[in-house]
């Protein structure tokens, strides 16, 4: 597979990056190299994807990103872009080295194991549909659209938006170690979070049963079994600090509107917190949440 010589070689000084780069602050210029190749590089994508740890093969448009010789490199079927370089000569030298490497790789394809895994970003518009679209900024992004764009690129954690419901399934990666503590491999499991919720609900039913017994005991004049309350272990149920704040106010009888006012967050965000709290505690209403929170010393 003959890739070079390349054509349309351009050295671009990226104004946008210059304003952000460390080099710019120190007064030096930074350069990018862009060039076309005569041969379609697509057959090499699975091999680059397999060989470079940081490589990502994007499905749309098809291109692979990776770090080669310390420089960020984007290979499209017929175009290559790499940056940053201190001067033109280094950019040209890099381009020669890259072409040489790719030609060598093409010749070794029979000996290598390809990786066909591609990163397919979800459409931003589809992600936007599942967000509350209040632009409340709690996720650290200026708008829901910006957060959706970051999610689409895999640059944001969905958990940062309190308005997103819990996922139905979660993926967990467990490490497998040998006797000396060396990492041998990993096991990838999909966890059905609806089962976790039903377990929490069963716990809740058990607690309610205990409460019913307690109330019955008080009704017949027995001393309240204080030991029962003491023996109940405290649990946090994975609530975030903000959810605990909301739960405290909820247990004091505040409405969503009042909580919104007291915590300076939107009513929609309060509603999202309340839904998350119910899901995590496995309860169906505010009274159950308040009782469980008190019993389990969450608040
Ligand atoms: S936290 Fe959620 S609702 Fe608020 S701006 Fe971010 S994505 Fe939008």
Boltz pocket constraint, residues with backbone or C-beta under 6 A from the ligand:
constraints:
  - pocket:
      binder: B
      contacts: [[A, 131], [A, 132], [A, 133], [A, 134], [A, 135], [A, 136], [A, 137], [A, 138], [A, 139], [A, 140], [A, 141], [A, 142], [A, 143], [A, 144], [A, 145], [A, 147], [A, 148], [A, 160], [A, 161], [A, 162], [A, 163]]
      max_distance: 6.0
